């Protein structure tokens, strides 16, 4: 995952759409570097990371609620799925 994706701030639907463009470009250029570079692996990682999002938020962003659906939470799940083992 590029630094640009890792640090991209998603705040609304438009920034989420732009974020997804960055993710797609990164996948097209660097899929061999992704931990989950096949659809079934990526979807499985998204499912597992969505269950673990509360732990990530408690450790890194204690002010965020993983049970509150936000554009940021969706992007954090996608970021996690790129690298989640």
PyMOL Python script that loads the backbone (N, CA, C, O; Angstrom):
from pymol import cmd

cmd.read_pdbstr("""\
ATOM      1  N   UNK A   1       0.852  -1.174   0.000  1.00  0.00           N
ATOM      2  CA  UNK A   1       0.000   0.000   0.000  1.00  0.00           C
ATOM      3  C   UNK A   1       0.896   1.235   0.000  1.00  0.00           C
ATOM      4  O   UNK A   1       1.857   1.327   0.764  1.00  0.00           O
ATOM      5  N   UNK A   2       0.564   2.165  -0.862  1.00  0.00           N
ATOM      6  CA  UNK A   2       1.368   3.381  -0.937  1.00  0.00           C
ATOM      7  C   UNK A   2       1.111   4.271   0.276  1.00  0.00           C
ATOM      8  O   UNK A   2       0.087   4.158   0.950  1.00  0.00           O
ATOM      9  N   UNK A   3       2.058   5.145   0.529  1.00  0.00           N
ATOM     10  CA  UNK A   3       1.913   6.119   1.612  1.00  0.00           C
ATOM     11  C   UNK A   3       0.693   7.013   1.359  1.00  0.00           C
ATOM     12  O   UNK A   3      -0.011   7.400   2.291  1.00  0.00           O
ATOM     13  N   UNK A   4       0.458   7.332   0.087  1.00  0.00           N
ATOM     14  CA  UNK A   4      -0.692   8.170  -0.258  1.00  0.00           C
ATOM     15  C   UNK A   4      -2.006   7.519   0.174  1.00  0.00           C
ATOM     16  O   UNK A   4      -2.887   8.196   0.704  1.00  0.00           O
ATOM     17  N   UNK A   5      -2.142   6.223  -0.048  1.00  0.00           N
ATOM     18  CA  UNK A   5      -3.351   5.516   0.378  1.00  0.00           C
ATOM     19  C   UNK A   5      -3.398   5.430   1.894  1.00  0.00           C
ATOM     20  O   UNK A   5      -4.439   5.679   2.502  1.00  0.00           O
ATOM     21  N   UNK A   6      -2.289   5.081   2.498  1.00  0.00           N
ATOM     22  CA  UNK A   6      -2.245   4.902   3.955  1.00  0.00           C
ATOM     23  C   UNK A   6      -2.627   6.171   4.703  1.00  0.00           C
ATOM     24  O   UNK A   6      -3.224   6.098   5.777  1.00  0.00           O
ATOM     25  N   UNK A   7      -2.294   7.321   4.155  1.00  0.00           N
ATOM     26  CA  UNK A   7      -2.545   8.575   4.860  1.00  0.00           C
ATOM     27  C   UNK A   7      -3.725   9.366   4.301  1.00  0.00           C
ATOM     28  O   UNK A   7      -4.034  10.449   4.799  1.00  0.00           O
ATOM     29  N   UNK A   8      -4.382   8.840   3.278  1.00  0.00           N
ATOM     30  CA  UNK A   8      -5.489   9.567   2.646  1.00  0.00           C
ATOM     31  C   UNK A   8      -6.647   9.699   3.633  1.00  0.00           C
ATOM     32  O   UNK A   8      -7.093   8.710   4.216  1.00  0.00           O
ATOM     33  N   UNK A   9      -7.123  10.911   3.810  1.00  0.00           N
ATOM     34  CA  UNK A   9      -8.213  11.184   4.747  1.00  0.00           C
ATOM     35  C   UNK A   9      -9.553  11.148   4.018  1.00  0.00           C
ATOM     36  O   UNK A   9      -9.804  11.959   3.126  1.00  0.00           O
ATOM     37  N   UNK A  10     -10.386  10.232   4.391  1.00  0.00           N
ATOM     38  CA  UNK A  10     -11.722  10.122   3.825  1.00  0.00           C
ATOM     39  C   UNK A  10     -12.700  10.760   4.799  1.00  0.00           C
ATOM     40  O   UNK A  10     -12.767  10.386   5.969  1.00  0.00           O
ATOM     41  N   UNK A  11     -13.450  11.723   4.300  1.00  0.00           N
ATOM     42  CA  UNK A  11     -14.383  12.457   5.156  1.00  0.00           C
ATOM     43  C   UNK A  11     -15.812  12.449   4.633  1.00  0.00           C
ATOM     44  O   UNK A  11     -16.748  12.751   5.373  1.00  0.00           O
ATOM     45  N   UNK A  12     -15.983  12.103   3.358  1.00  0.00           N
ATOM     46  CA  UNK A  12     -17.320  12.133   2.768  1.00  0.00           C
ATOM     47  C   UNK A  12     -17.350  11.201   1.555  1.00  0.00           C
ATOM     48  O   UNK A  12     -16.362  10.537   1.244  1.00  0.00           O
ATOM     49  N   UNK A  13     -18.491  11.165   0.880  1.00  0.00           N
ATOM     50  CA  UNK A  13     -18.658  10.256  -0.248  1.00  0.00           C
ATOM     51  C   UNK A  13     -17.677  10.575  -1.374  1.00  0.00           C
ATOM     52  O   UNK A  13     -17.113   9.660  -1.974  1.00  0.00           O
ATOM     53  N   UNK A  14     -17.469  11.841  -1.666  1.00  0.00           N
ATOM     54  CA  UNK A  14     -16.557  12.236  -2.744  1.00  0.00           C
ATOM     55  C   UNK A  14     -15.119  11.812  -2.439  1.00  0.00           C
ATOM     56  O   UNK A  14     -14.436  11.273  -3.310  1.00  0.00           O
ATOM     57  N   UNK A  15     -14.661  12.049  -1.225  1.00  0.00           N
ATOM     58  CA  UNK A  15     -13.292  11.652  -0.900  1.00  0.00           C
ATOM     59  C   UNK A  15     -13.157  10.125  -0.856  1.00  0.00           C
ATOM     60  O   UNK A  15     -12.081   9.594  -1.130  1.00  0.00           O
ATOM     61  N   UNK A  16     -14.235   9.420  -0.514  1.00  0.00           N
ATOM     62  CA  UNK A  16     -14.213   7.961  -0.563  1.00  0.00           C
ATOM     63  C   UNK A  16     -14.067   7.484  -2.005  1.00  0.00           C
ATOM     64  O   UNK A  16     -13.319   6.547  -2.281  1.00  0.00           O
ATOM     65  N   UNK A  17     -14.780   8.129  -2.915  1.00  0.00           N
ATOM     66  CA  UNK A  17     -14.678   7.785  -4.329  1.00  0.00           C
ATOM     67  C   UNK A  17     -13.253   8.016  -4.839  1.00  0.00           C
ATOM     68  O   UNK A  17     -12.713   7.179  -5.563  1.00  0.00           O
ATOM     69  N   UNK A  18     -12.652   9.131  -4.472  1.00  0.00           N
ATOM     70  CA  UNK A  18     -11.273   9.417  -4.861  1.00  0.00           C
ATOM     71  C   UNK A  18     -10.311   8.403  -4.253  1.00  0.00           C
ATOM     72  O   UNK A  18      -9.359   7.971  -4.902  1.00  0.00           O
ATOM     73  N   UNK A  19     -10.565   8.032  -3.011  1.00  0.00           N
ATOM     74  CA  UNK A  19      -9.762   7.015  -2.335  1.00  0.00           C
ATOM     75  C   UNK A  19      -9.811   5.693  -3.112  1.00  0.00           C
ATOM     76  O   UNK A  19      -8.782   5.052  -3.321  1.00  0.00           O
ATOM     77  N   UNK A  20     -11.004   5.298  -3.534  1.00  0.00           N
ATOM     78  CA  UNK A  20     -11.133   4.048  -4.286  1.00  0.00           C
ATOM     79  C   UNK A  20     -10.362   4.104  -5.600  1.00  0.00           C
ATOM     80  O   UNK A  20      -9.806   3.092  -6.027  1.00  0.00           O
ATOM     81  N   UNK A  21     -10.318   5.256  -6.243  1.00  0.00           N
ATOM     82  CA  UNK A  21      -9.513   5.404  -7.458  1.00  0.00           C
ATOM     83  C   UNK A  21      -8.046   5.146  -7.147  1.00  0.00           C
ATOM     84  O   UNK A  21      -7.364   4.449  -7.899  1.00  0.00           O
ATOM     85  N   UNK A  22      -7.558   5.702  -6.044  1.00  0.00           N
ATOM     86  CA  UNK A  22      -6.166   5.481  -5.653  1.00  0.00           C
ATOM     87  C   UNK A  22      -5.892   4.006  -5.384  1.00  0.00           C
ATOM     88  O   UNK A  22      -4.848   3.484  -5.776  1.00  0.00           O
ATOM     89  N   UNK A  23      -6.820   3.341  -4.723  1.00  0.00           N
ATOM     90  CA  UNK A  23      -6.670   1.916  -4.416  1.00  0.00           C
ATOM     91  C   UNK A  23      -6.606   1.108  -5.707  1.00  0.00           C
ATOM     92  O   UNK A  23      -5.770   0.215  -5.841  1.00  0.00           O
ATOM     93  N   UNK A  24      -7.477   1.415  -6.644  1.00  0.00           N
ATOM     94  CA  UNK A  24      -7.481   0.696  -7.915  1.00  0.00           C
ATOM     95  C   UNK A  24      -6.175   0.889  -8.669  1.00  0.00           C
ATOM     96  O   UNK A  24      -5.611  -0.078  -9.180  1.00  0.00           O
ATOM     97  N   UNK A  25      -5.693   2.101  -8.745  1.00  0.00           N
ATOM     98  CA  UNK A  25      -4.422   2.367  -9.429  1.00  0.00           C
ATOM     99  C   UNK A  25      -3.287   1.617  -8.737  1.00  0.00           C
ATOM    100  O   UNK A  25      -2.425   1.039  -9.399  1.00  0.00           O
ATOM    101  N   UNK A  26      -3.288   1.628  -7.410  1.00  0.00           N
ATOM    102  CA  UNK A  26      -2.232   0.917  -6.681  1.00  0.00           C
ATOM    103  C   UNK A  26      -2.311  -0.578  -6.958  1.00  0.00           C
ATOM    104  O   UNK A  26      -1.283  -1.229  -7.145  1.00  0.00           O
ATOM    105  N   UNK A  27      -3.513  -1.122  -6.987  1.00  0.00           N
ATOM    106  CA  UNK A  27      -3.653  -2.552  -7.275  1.00  0.00           C
ATOM    107  C   UNK A  27      -3.139  -2.866  -8.676  1.00  0.00           C
ATOM    108  O   UNK A  27      -2.431  -3.854  -8.872  1.00  0.00           O
ATOM    109  N   UNK A  28      -3.489  -2.038  -9.639  1.00  0.00           N
ATOM    110  CA  UNK A  28      -3.052  -2.272 -11.014  1.00  0.00           C
ATOM    111  C   UNK A  28      -1.529  -2.227 -11.131  1.00  0.00           C
ATOM    112  O   UNK A  28      -0.954  -2.968 -11.928  1.00  0.00           O
ATOM    113  N   UNK A  29      -0.878  -1.382 -10.361  1.00  0.00           N
ATOM    114  CA  UNK A  29       0.574  -1.218 -10.442  1.00  0.00           C
ATOM    115  C   UNK A  29       1.344  -2.131  -9.494  1.00  0.00           C
ATOM    116  O   UNK A  29       2.458  -2.548  -9.808  1.00  0.00           O
ATOM    117  N   UNK A  30       0.754  -2.447  -8.325  1.00  0.00           N
ATOM    118  CA  UNK A  30       1.513  -3.107  -7.256  1.00  0.00           C
ATOM    119  C   UNK A  30       0.809  -4.307  -6.629  1.00  0.00           C
ATOM    120  O   UNK A  30       1.073  -4.627  -5.470  1.00  0.00           O
ATOM    121  N   UNK A  31      -0.067  -4.970  -7.352  1.00  0.00           N
ATOM    122  CA  UNK A  31      -0.841  -6.056  -6.730  1.00  0.00           C
ATOM    123  C   UNK A  31       0.046  -7.145  -6.139  1.00  0.00           C
ATOM    124  O   UNK A  31      -0.355  -7.810  -5.184  1.00  0.00           O
ATOM    125  N   UNK A  32       1.235  -7.339  -6.683  1.00  0.00           N
ATOM    126  CA  UNK A  32       2.130  -8.364  -6.157  1.00  0.00           C
ATOM    127  C   UNK A  32       2.592  -8.034  -4.736  1.00  0.00           C
ATOM    128  O   UNK A  32       3.032  -8.921  -4.005  1.00  0.00           O
ATOM    129  N   UNK A  33       2.494  -6.767  -4.345  1.00  0.00           N
ATOM    130  CA  UNK A  33       2.896  -6.361  -3.003  1.00  0.00           C
ATOM    131  C   UNK A  33       1.753  -6.438  -1.996  1.00  0.00           C
ATOM    132  O   UNK A  33       1.980  -6.337  -0.790  1.00  0.00           O
ATOM    133  N   UNK A  34       0.544  -6.614  -2.479  1.00  0.00           N
ATOM    134  CA  UNK A  34      -0.618  -6.701  -1.587  1.00  0.00           C
ATOM    135  C   UNK A  34      -0.642  -8.070  -0.906  1.00  0.00           C
ATOM    136  O   UNK A  34      -0.360  -9.090  -1.537  1.00  0.00           O
ATOM    137  N   UNK A  35      -0.974  -8.084   0.357  1.00  0.00           N
ATOM    138  CA  UNK A  35      -1.127  -9.345   1.079  1.00  0.00           C
ATOM    139  C   UNK A  35      -2.295 -10.147   0.506  1.00  0.00           C
ATOM    140  O   UNK A  35      -2.223 -11.373   0.420  1.00  0.00           O
ATOM    141  N   UNK A  36      -3.356  -9.470   0.119  1.00  0.00           N
ATOM    142  CA  UNK A  36      -4.581 -10.120  -0.368  1.00  0.00           C
ATOM    143  C   UNK A  36      -4.883  -9.613  -1.770  1.00  0.00           C
ATOM    144  O   UNK A  36      -5.682  -8.696  -1.957  1.00  0.00           O
ATOM    145  N   UNK A  37      -4.228 -10.224  -2.752  1.00  0.00           N
ATOM    146  CA  UNK A  37      -4.287  -9.714  -4.108  1.00  0.00           C
ATOM    147  C   UNK A  37      -5.193 -10.509  -5.043  1.00  0.00           C
ATOM    148  O   UNK A  37      -5.108 -10.368  -6.263  1.00  0.00           O
ATOM    149  N   UNK A  38      -6.049 -11.334  -4.477  1.00  0.00           N
ATOM    150  CA  UNK A  38      -7.108 -12.000  -5.246  1.00  0.00           C
ATOM    151  C   UNK A  38      -8.432 -11.657  -4.576  1.00  0.00           C
ATOM    152  O   UNK A  38      -8.487 -11.459  -3.362  1.00  0.00           O
ATOM    153  N   UNK A  39      -9.490 -11.587  -5.364  1.00  0.00           N
ATOM    154  CA  UNK A  39     -10.772 -11.121  -4.855  1.00  0.00           C
ATOM    155  C   UNK A  39     -11.224 -11.887  -3.614  1.00  0.00           C
ATOM    156  O   UNK A  39     -11.645 -11.274  -2.633  1.00  0.00           O
ATOM    157  N   UNK A  40     -11.145 -13.194  -3.643  1.00  0.00           N
ATOM    158  CA  UNK A  40     -11.628 -13.969  -2.494  1.00  0.00           C
ATOM    159  C   UNK A  40     -10.788 -13.694  -1.244  1.00  0.00           C
ATOM    160  O   UNK A  40     -11.325 -13.658  -0.137  1.00  0.00           O
ATOM    161  N   UNK A  41      -9.486 -13.502  -1.408  1.00  0.00           N
ATOM    162  CA  UNK A  41      -8.632 -13.176  -0.268  1.00  0.00           C
ATOM    163  C   UNK A  41      -8.942 -11.777   0.257  1.00  0.00           C
ATOM    164  O   UNK A  41      -9.001 -11.553   1.466  1.00  0.00           O
ATOM    165  N   UNK A  42      -9.137 -10.843  -0.668  1.00  0.00           N
ATOM    166  CA  UNK A  42      -9.431  -9.462  -0.283  1.00  0.00           C
ATOM    167  C   UNK A  42     -10.763  -9.376   0.451  1.00  0.00           C
ATOM    168  O   UNK A  42     -10.857  -8.708   1.481  1.00  0.00           O
ATOM    169  N   UNK A  43     -11.791 -10.040  -0.061  1.00  0.00           N
ATOM    170  CA  UNK A  43     -13.103 -10.006   0.600  1.00  0.00           C
ATOM    171  C   UNK A  43     -13.056 -10.676   1.966  1.00  0.00           C
ATOM    172  O   UNK A  43     -13.669 -10.192   2.917  1.00  0.00           O
ATOM    173  N   UNK A  44     -12.336 -11.782   2.070  1.00  0.00           N
ATOM    174  CA  UNK A  44     -12.182 -12.440   3.368  1.00  0.00           C
ATOM    175  C   UNK A  44     -11.466 -11.518   4.354  1.00  0.00           C
ATOM    176  O   UNK A  44     -11.862 -11.417   5.515  1.00  0.00           O
ATOM    177  N   UNK A  45     -10.417 -10.850   3.891  1.00  0.00           N
ATOM    178  CA  UNK A  45      -9.689  -9.917   4.757  1.00  0.00           C
ATOM    179  C   UNK A  45     -10.578  -8.736   5.156  1.00  0.00           C
ATOM    180  O   UNK A  45     -10.514  -8.272   6.294  1.00  0.00           O
ATOM    181  N   UNK A  46     -11.404  -8.248   4.231  1.00  0.00           N
ATOM    182  CA  UNK A  46     -12.343  -7.169   4.580  1.00  0.00           C
ATOM    183  C   UNK A  46     -13.302  -7.626   5.675  1.00  0.00           C
ATOM    184  O   UNK A  46     -13.567  -6.886   6.623  1.00  0.00           O
ATOM    185  N   UNK A  47     -13.812  -8.824   5.545  1.00  0.00           N
ATOM    186  CA  UNK A  47     -14.745  -9.350   6.550  1.00  0.00           C
ATOM    187  C   UNK A  47     -14.062  -9.460   7.902  1.00  0.00           C
ATOM    188  O   UNK A  47     -14.624  -9.037   8.911  1.00  0.00           O
ATOM    189  N   UNK A  48     -12.863 -10.020   7.940  1.00  0.00           N
ATOM    190  CA  UNK A  48     -12.153 -10.183   9.211  1.00  0.00           C
ATOM    191  C   UNK A  48     -11.736  -8.838   9.794  1.00  0.00           C
ATOM    192  O   UNK A  48     -11.837  -8.621  11.002  1.00  0.00           O
ATOM    193  N   UNK A  49     -11.266  -7.933   8.929  1.00  0.00           N
ATOM    194  CA  UNK A  49     -10.833  -6.632   9.425  1.00  0.00           C
ATOM    195  C   UNK A  49     -12.016  -5.828   9.957  1.00  0.00           C
ATOM    196  O   UNK A  49     -11.870  -5.070  10.916  1.00  0.00           O
ATOM    197  N   UNK A  50     -13.183  -5.988   9.341  1.00  0.00           N
ATOM    198  CA  UNK A  50     -14.351  -5.274   9.853  1.00  0.00           C
ATOM    199  C   UNK A  50     -14.690  -5.733  11.270  1.00  0.00           C
ATOM    200  O   UNK A  50     -15.209  -4.952  12.068  1.00  0.00           O
ATOM    201  N   UNK A  51     -14.402  -6.987  11.582  1.00  0.00           N
ATOM    202  CA  UNK A  51     -14.602  -7.487  12.944  1.00  0.00           C
ATOM    203  C   UNK A  51     -13.548  -6.946  13.903  1.00  0.00           C
ATOM    204  O   UNK A  51     -13.818  -6.786  15.093  1.00  0.00           O
ATOM    205  N   UNK A  52     -12.353  -6.663  13.399  1.00  0.00           N
ATOM    206  CA  UNK A  52     -11.247  -6.197  14.238  1.00  0.00           C
ATOM    207  C   UNK A  52     -11.082  -4.679  14.247  1.00  0.00           C
ATOM    208  O   UNK A  52     -10.171  -4.160  14.891  1.00  0.00           O
ATOM    209  N   UNK A  53     -11.952  -3.968  13.542  1.00  0.00           N
ATOM    210  CA  UNK A  53     -11.806  -2.525  13.436  1.00  0.00           C
ATOM    211  C   UNK A  53     -11.853  -1.841  14.798  1.00  0.00           C
ATOM    212  O   UNK A  53     -11.163  -0.845  15.017  1.00  0.00           O
ATOM    213  N   UNK A  54     -12.659  -2.367  15.707  1.00  0.00           N
ATOM    214  CA  UNK A  54     -12.733  -1.752  17.038  1.00  0.00           C
ATOM    215  C   UNK A  54     -11.385  -1.810  17.751  1.00  0.00           C
ATOM    216  O   UNK A  54     -11.023  -0.864  18.449  1.00  0.00           O
ATOM    217  N   UNK A  55     -10.642  -2.890  17.590  1.00  0.00           N
ATOM    218  CA  UNK A  55      -9.316  -2.993  18.192  1.00  0.00           C
ATOM    219  C   UNK A  55      -8.349  -1.987  17.601  1.00  0.00           C
ATOM    220  O   UNK A  55      -7.569  -1.366  18.323  1.00  0.00           O
ATOM    221  N   UNK A  56      -8.402  -1.827  16.284  1.00  0.00           N
ATOM    222  CA  UNK A  56      -7.553  -0.832  15.618  1.00  0.00           C
ATOM    223  C   UNK A  56      -7.880   0.558  16.136  1.00  0.00           C
ATOM    224  O   UNK A  56      -6.977   1.327  16.464  1.00  0.00           O
ATOM    225  N   UNK A  57      -9.156   0.886  16.212  1.00  0.00           N
ATOM    226  CA  UNK A  57      -9.546   2.212  16.687  1.00  0.00           C
ATOM    227  C   UNK A  57      -9.161   2.418  18.154  1.00  0.00           C
ATOM    228  O   UNK A  57      -8.721   3.506  18.524  1.00  0.00           O
ATOM    229  N   UNK A  58      -9.317   1.411  18.977  1.00  0.00           N
ATOM    230  CA  UNK A  58      -8.944   1.553  20.398  1.00  0.00           C
ATOM    231  C   UNK A  58      -7.451   1.847  20.544  1.00  0.00           C
ATOM    232  O   UNK A  58      -7.051   2.615  21.419  1.00  0.00           O
ATOM    233  N   UNK A  59      -6.624   1.233  19.684  1.00  0.00           N
ATOM    234  CA  UNK A  59      -5.181   1.411  19.767  1.00  0.00           C
ATOM    235  C   UNK A  59      -4.673   2.672  19.072  1.00  0.00           C
ATOM    236  O   UNK A  59      -3.721   3.298  19.539  1.00  0.00           O
ATOM    237  N   UNK A  60      -5.304   3.047  17.961  1.00  0.00           N
ATOM    238  CA  UNK A  60      -4.764   4.119  17.137  1.00  0.00           C
ATOM    239  C   UNK A  60      -5.638   5.374  17.152  1.00  0.00           C
ATOM    240  O   UNK A  60      -5.119   6.491  17.138  1.00  0.00           O
ATOM    241  N   UNK A  61      -6.942   5.199  17.179  1.00  0.00           N
ATOM    242  CA  UNK A  61      -7.888   6.323  17.137  1.00  0.00           C
ATOM    243  C   UNK A  61      -8.969   6.120  18.204  1.00  0.00           C
ATOM    244  O   UNK A  61     -10.117   5.829  17.867  1.00  0.00           O
ATOM    245  N   UNK A  62      -8.619   6.267  19.478  1.00  0.00           N
ATOM    246  CA  UNK A  62      -9.593   5.960  20.537  1.00  0.00           C
ATOM    247  C   UNK A  62     -10.839   6.838  20.511  1.00  0.00           C
ATOM    248  O   UNK A  62     -11.833   6.513  21.160  1.00  0.00           O
ATOM    249  N   UNK A  63     -10.803   7.938  19.776  1.00  0.00           N
ATOM    250  CA  UNK A  63     -11.963   8.819  19.689  1.00  0.00           C
ATOM    251  C   UNK A  63     -12.989   8.349  18.653  1.00  0.00           C
ATOM    252  O   UNK A  63     -14.079   8.915  18.571  1.00  0.00           O
ATOM    253  N   UNK A  64     -12.653   7.316  17.855  1.00  0.00           N
ATOM    254  CA  UNK A  64     -13.562   6.817  16.825  1.00  0.00           C
ATOM    255  C   UNK A  64     -14.314   5.587  17.313  1.00  0.00           C
ATOM    256  O   UNK A  64     -13.780   4.781  18.074  1.00  0.00           O
ATOM    257  N   UNK A  65     -15.549   5.453  16.870  1.00  0.00           N
ATOM    258  CA  UNK A  65     -16.407   4.317  17.237  1.00  0.00           C
ATOM    259  C   UNK A  65     -16.539   3.394  16.029  1.00  0.00           C
ATOM    260  O   UNK A  65     -17.105   3.783  15.008  1.00  0.00           O
ATOM    261  N   UNK A  66     -16.023   2.184  16.141  1.00  0.00           N
ATOM    262  CA  UNK A  66     -16.066   1.230  15.034  1.00  0.00           C
ATOM    263  C   UNK A  66     -17.485   0.813  14.693  1.00  0.00           C
ATOM    264  O   UNK A  66     -17.726   0.299  13.601  1.00  0.00           O
ATOM    265  N   UNK A  67     -18.416   1.018  15.584  1.00  0.00           N
ATOM    266  CA  UNK A  67     -19.815   0.660  15.320  1.00  0.00           C
ATOM    267  C   UNK A  67     -20.582   1.766  14.608  1.00  0.00           C
ATOM    268  O   UNK A  67     -21.741   1.586  14.235  1.00  0.00           O
ATOM    269  N   UNK A  68     -19.937   2.902  14.423  1.00  0.00           N
ATOM    270  CA  UNK A  68     -20.553   4.025  13.721  1.00  0.00           C
ATOM    271  C   UNK A  68     -20.162   3.961  12.248  1.00  0.00           C
ATOM    272  O   UNK A  68     -18.999   4.193  11.919  1.00  0.00           O
ATOM    273  N   UNK A  69     -21.101   3.653  11.352  1.00  0.00           N
ATOM    274  CA  UNK A  69     -20.736   3.568   9.934  1.00  0.00           C
ATOM    275  C   UNK A  69     -20.425   4.949   9.355  1.00  0.00           C
ATOM    276  O   UNK A  69     -21.271   5.842   9.338  1.00  0.00           O
ATOM    277  N   UNK A  70     -19.194   5.094   8.886  1.00  0.00           N
ATOM    278  CA  UNK A  70     -18.764   6.351   8.287  1.00  0.00           C
ATOM    279  C   UNK A  70     -17.969   6.036   7.025  1.00  0.00           C
ATOM    280  O   UNK A  70     -17.516   4.909   6.829  1.00  0.00           O
ATOM    281  N   UNK A  71     -17.807   7.036   6.179  1.00  0.00           N
ATOM    282  CA  UNK A  71     -16.973   6.856   4.995  1.00  0.00           C
ATOM    283  C   UNK A  71     -15.544   6.518   5.405  1.00  0.00           C
ATOM    284  O   UNK A  71     -14.864   5.742   4.734  1.00  0.00           O
ATOM    285  N   UNK A  72     -15.098   7.102   6.501  1.00  0.00           N
ATOM    286  CA  UNK A  72     -13.756   6.804   6.986  1.00  0.00           C
ATOM    287  C   UNK A  72     -13.635   5.344   7.408  1.00  0.00           C
ATOM    288  O   UNK A  72     -12.647   4.686   7.083  1.00  0.00           O
ATOM    289  N   UNK A  73     -14.621   4.835   8.120  1.00  0.00           N
ATOM    290  CA  UNK A  73     -14.584   3.434   8.550  1.00  0.00           C
ATOM    291  C   UNK A  73     -14.522   2.505   7.343  1.00  0.00           C
ATOM    292  O   UNK A  73     -13.782   1.522   7.351  1.00  0.00           O
ATOM    293  N   UNK A  74     -15.295   2.815   6.310  1.00  0.00           N
ATOM    294  CA  UNK A  74     -15.254   1.989   5.098  1.00  0.00           C
ATOM    295  C   UNK A  74     -13.851   2.002   4.490  1.00  0.00           C
ATOM    296  O   UNK A  74     -13.335   0.960   4.085  1.00  0.00           O
ATOM    297  N   UNK A  75     -13.240   3.182   4.428  1.00  0.00           N
ATOM    298  CA  UNK A  75     -11.893   3.254   3.853  1.00  0.00           C
ATOM    299  C   UNK A  75     -10.870   2.558   4.742  1.00  0.00           C
ATOM    300  O   UNK A  75      -9.926   1.952   4.235  1.00  0.00           O
ATOM    301  N   UNK A  76     -11.042   2.636   6.057  1.00  0.00           N
ATOM    302  CA  UNK A  76     -10.124   1.949   6.962  1.00  0.00           C
ATOM    303  C   UNK A  76     -10.215   0.434   6.793  1.00  0.00           C
ATOM    304  O   UNK A  76      -9.203  -0.260   6.891  1.00  0.00           O
ATOM    305  N   UNK A  77     -11.405  -0.077   6.543  1.00  0.00           N
ATOM    306  CA  UNK A  77     -11.575  -1.514   6.307  1.00  0.00           C
ATOM    307  C   UNK A  77     -10.865  -1.921   5.026  1.00  0.00           C
ATOM    308  O   UNK A  77     -10.210  -2.963   4.982  1.00  0.00           O
ATOM    309  N   UNK A  78     -10.987  -1.112   3.988  1.00  0.00           N
ATOM    310  CA  UNK A  78     -10.305  -1.418   2.721  1.00  0.00           C
ATOM    311  C   UNK A  78      -8.794  -1.342   2.896  1.00  0.00           C
ATOM    312  O   UNK A  78      -8.074  -2.212   2.405  1.00  0.00           O
ATOM    313  N   UNK A  79      -8.302  -0.319   3.585  1.00  0.00           N
ATOM    314  CA  UNK A  79      -6.867  -0.220   3.850  1.00  0.00           C
ATOM    315  C   UNK A  79      -6.395  -1.451   4.610  1.00  0.00           C
ATOM    316  O   UNK A  79      -5.354  -2.025   4.289  1.00  0.00           O
ATOM    317  N   UNK A  80      -7.155  -1.851   5.608  1.00  0.00           N
ATOM    318  CA  UNK A  80      -6.779  -3.024   6.387  1.00  0.00           C
ATOM    319  C   UNK A  80      -6.752  -4.287   5.555  1.00  0.00           C
ATOM    320  O   UNK A  80      -5.874  -5.132   5.728  1.00  0.00           O
ATOM    321  N   UNK A  81      -7.717  -4.419   4.646  1.00  0.00           N
ATOM    322  CA  UNK A  81      -7.799  -5.629   3.831  1.00  0.00           C
ATOM    323  C   UNK A  81      -6.606  -5.763   2.878  1.00  0.00           C
ATOM    324  O   UNK A  81      -6.247  -6.872   2.483  1.00  0.00           O
ATOM    325  N   UNK A  82      -6.003  -4.646   2.517  1.00  0.00           N
ATOM    326  CA  UNK A  82      -4.835  -4.696   1.638  1.00  0.00           C
ATOM    327  C   UNK A  82      -3.669  -5.396   2.333  1.00  0.00           C
ATOM    328  O   UNK A  82      -2.905  -6.115   1.688  1.00  0.00           O
ATOM    329  N   UNK A  83      -3.530  -5.193   3.639  1.00  0.00           N
ATOM    330  CA  UNK A  83      -2.344  -5.698   4.354  1.00  0.00           C
ATOM    331  C   UNK A  83      -2.642  -6.774   5.388  1.00  0.00           C
ATOM    332  O   UNK A  83      -1.711  -7.389   5.908  1.00  0.00           O
ATOM    333  N   UNK A  84      -3.917  -7.022   5.704  1.00  0.00           N
ATOM    334  CA  UNK A  84      -4.309  -7.934   6.782  1.00  0.00           C
ATOM    335  C   UNK A  84      -3.874  -9.364   6.480  1.00  0.00           C
ATOM    336  O   UNK A  84      -4.101  -9.879   5.385  1.00  0.00           O
ATOM    337  N   UNK A  85      -3.247  -9.994   7.470  1.00  0.00           N
ATOM    338  CA  UNK A  85      -2.801 -11.391   7.306  1.00  0.00           C
ATOM    339  C   UNK A  85      -3.800 -12.349   7.898  1.00  0.00           C
ATOM    340  O   UNK A  85      -3.594 -13.562   7.853  1.00  0.00           O
TER     341      UNK A  85
END
""", "prot")
cmd.dss("prot")
cmd.show_as("cartoon", "prot")
cmd.util.cbc("prot")
cmd.orient("prot")
